[in-house]
Amino acid sequence: MPSGVEAHLPALVVAVPLCAALLITASWWFGRKLSFPIAVAASLASLAAAITLLLRVLAHGVIEYRLGGWPPPFGIAYRIDHLNGLILAAVALVSFLNLAACRTAAEQEFQEKTGAFYALYLLFITGLFGILITGDAFNLFVLLEIASLTGYALIGLGPGRASLSGLNYVFMGTIGASFYLLGVGCLYVITGSLNMADIASILPSISSANMVVLAFVLCLIGLFVKMALFPLHGWLPNAYTYAPPLVGSLVAPLTTKVMIYAMIRITLTVFTFDFAFKQTGLSGPILWLAVLAIFFGSLMALAQQRLKKMLTFIVVAEVGYMVGGFWLGNKAGMSGAVLHIVNDAAMTLCVFLAAAAIASRIRDDRLSSLGGLFRSMPVSMAALTVGGLSLIGVPPTCGFFSKWYLISGGISAGRYGFVAALIFSSLVNVVLFFRVFEAGYFEPLPDDHADRFERSGQPGGTGIVTEAPLDMIVPLAATAVLLILLGIFSGKIVTGIIHHALPAVVG
Amino acid sequence: METVISIRPLIAVLASLLVIPLLAASKRSPNLREAWTLAAAVLKFLVVASMLPLVLGGAQFAYTIAPVLPGYPIQLRVDALGILFALVSSSLWMVTSLYSIGYMRGLQEHAQTRYYCFFALSLSATVGVAFSANLLTLYLFYEILSLSTYPLVTHHQDSAARSSGRKYLFFILGTSICMVLPAMIFIANKTGTLEFASQGIAAGRIEPQTTTILVLLFIFGFAKAAIMPFHAWLPAAMVAPTPVSALLHAVAVVKVGVFCIIRVLTNIFGTELLTDLGMSTLICTIAACTVLVSSMIALSQDGLKRRLAFSTIGQLSYIVLGVALLSQSGMVGGMLHIAMHAFGKITLFFCAGAIFVGAGVKNISQMTGIGKRMPFTMTAFFIGSLSVIGLPPCGGFISKWHLVIGTVEAGQFVMLAVLLFSSLLNAAYFLPIVYRAFFCRPEESLFTGPVDEAPTWCLVPPLLTAALSIVLFFYPQPFLQLAQQAVRGILGG
């Protein structure tokens, strides 16, 4: 048994960013320079903790931790197994890479509110880590709200339409969270407990199956709103488009994935695989929603003229991948879904961070304004290319391998509609990204640079586009390399971690 | 069969990949950059050639790059068919690099460094396809090739390049994602493996109707083989600079397409399964239609490169037809044609480029009497066309001969008629060009400027490949031996 700091790592993963956020707010009075180092230190500490926890789970099995030593079902239990260990490490890495890119760009973007930005950033990832690590259904709601509220605030930091989009997100997000709360409430009424494992052991003996199904459906609907599954996705496109670029590259890769994790956790741990897939008959309708999400997201993305909005609709489609893969109910599909959570977090970070890098030099992100970027911003465009190829599903990038498992699962389950949706989405992504590549490769730089750069924040305003600052380029390049590494190690991740995460009953 | 675990296949693939940073770094000094390209080409060829003796002796080389998915690693394997293709590609890369130097500098093309970098990447992918040990590896290198050739096809960055690029992507990437990918995953699901085996892996594990659909998905899905109706990208891709057209579209890209089809037909499905299902006639018919239609379209083309493109489409279907006959000589003829057609066609493309550099003309109607001023070029063109038509004393005769015997062996006399008729059509669209070039008087107004023989860098390569075509007639080794060995391994002796 580990002792000292190591024994309390689960709590520290959540506590360190929380305290650091408060520290940043306090230190803002003394000097602006401290915020970034504190934030980076906290993020690195969480990353180190997450990786240590994952390694320990791989070596020794599930880790149980009780907050304050209180035994469940009275206390809050944290539980780390293969599933959330993997996603925890992924989320920690993604948030760290994004934070590293913020050094100069955040100062430029937020000015006096930079301290607030970093504080909210850390609170946001606190919420995410909490959702991932908790073993208590109500605690999940609390952390869900922490993540959501800070998310709303982060999005609202942007100029112009950001506040309105943020408000829309507040309304829909709160409704979603309320549905989830209702579901947890039902569970509490039926079982008298809030601890996930405890509820799972009590549920089979409940006679009124209808109440159980109701609780399940309420939880699912709430989470569907939070993960922007079609048709409950309405808040996502505007919220992510009008958010400041560096906020977009934080929330887009992470929010929906963590909510999908929450859905997986509730389904597999609380309600169990047999109940959810065999008794409720929900997997068919949900799979259809996922298929529609993929088609809808892809088609809407085609209609967009702006890079960021196009990327947000791609996110909507990707949610369909993961939800559909999970609800296929077979090993390949579920492995694909979990692998895609990790892969999609990385891919989305790559493309959104590239978009942020481009936005740091060019205010207008219409496709027609991206001319000549391959020459003037080679690293950013190279990273966008790798991210785009991964979303298309070209080996050896990671996107190909999660698609492999998803398609394999679809074929095994005989769900050819899902397979067709995946293929359709790949083709649409080819068109989407090659439109961007064409714009950056074919068109010469427009002659009138002046009005594109009037608010670019570049001192002196020379009007010539150069590569984004170094502290954005390095994390961006690292992310692009990560996509290929994840691809090469997909098999190891699946057999070494994900297969252990799925319950044995999954065929 | 003895298997040698060696890193040489990987070096052969990586030789051109690793030179790319060096090429990018020597952007300012073109001579150094060209030297790096040539060095990489020679290295690649030497590594491939070094494996030849052992492969001819019956051994195989193998190397696992990365176990990416459980049961489906990224793995290389060098057997007779693979090394045949790799030899053709790597030897012709050396020649094309020399030609590129003359062509790109003669026309003072822009973005030459980018050109050489993506060219090198494409060759890596081509050798990767040649040495793939399973379908997943094949698919990986196939896709990399599709993407790495896009900047080459669209090199000129004008609106014609843009629309050709779109066609290129639509046909090549679209078909591989829509058809090859699901078919591959389906097979992986049903059989649990994707490794190429001498009698295929599908027998007994997939129902007949599904197998037929899968075979068709692969034949049309590998659109690089330009089987109609997925051929339209090839004429469109002729907007590329001629060395790109020469190597990639006459040798590497299109040959990758037919190579993949051959691999899938023989090593995934297996000749026995195909015979049992009676698929031979179906595939032969599809190929025959492409042969006839493309030859007829070629007759109507005035642009020289477009005519050559349609000629290529027809020749590729010869290869597919030969292998689909499932008879010994047919398969040998099909595989051998990979090599023979390559040497012949590249000569023709080199000449087309030389004519453009020397005289500035692209259309056949403007080439009357050009033979007087560009005798060497047109002689090379003549020899190249003889090889493609399949007449002695050129190597193309050997492969066509085997194809003809193959149709007789398989009892497919309709196909025999198709072969003979299309050879007539080949002659009809090539020989008049040569005749008019040498024996007709040009209108003086056709040549506005001085017409010289092409620059040396552009002249030596076609003469070299033309000479090789003739040499191959008299001594078609090691290609014939490799083809025979490959077929023996498939048909079992």
Interface residues (C-beta under 8 A of the other chain):
Chain A: L389 I392 G393 V394 P395 P396 F401 W404 I407 S408 I411 S412 V419 I423 S426 L427 V430 F434 E438 Y441 F442 G487 I488 F489 S490 G491 K492 V494 T495
Chain B: A66 P67 V68 L69 P70 I74 L136 Y139 L140 E143 I144 L147 P151 T154 Q157 A161 R162 G165 R166 L169 L173 G174 I177 C178 L181 P182 I185 F186 A188 N189
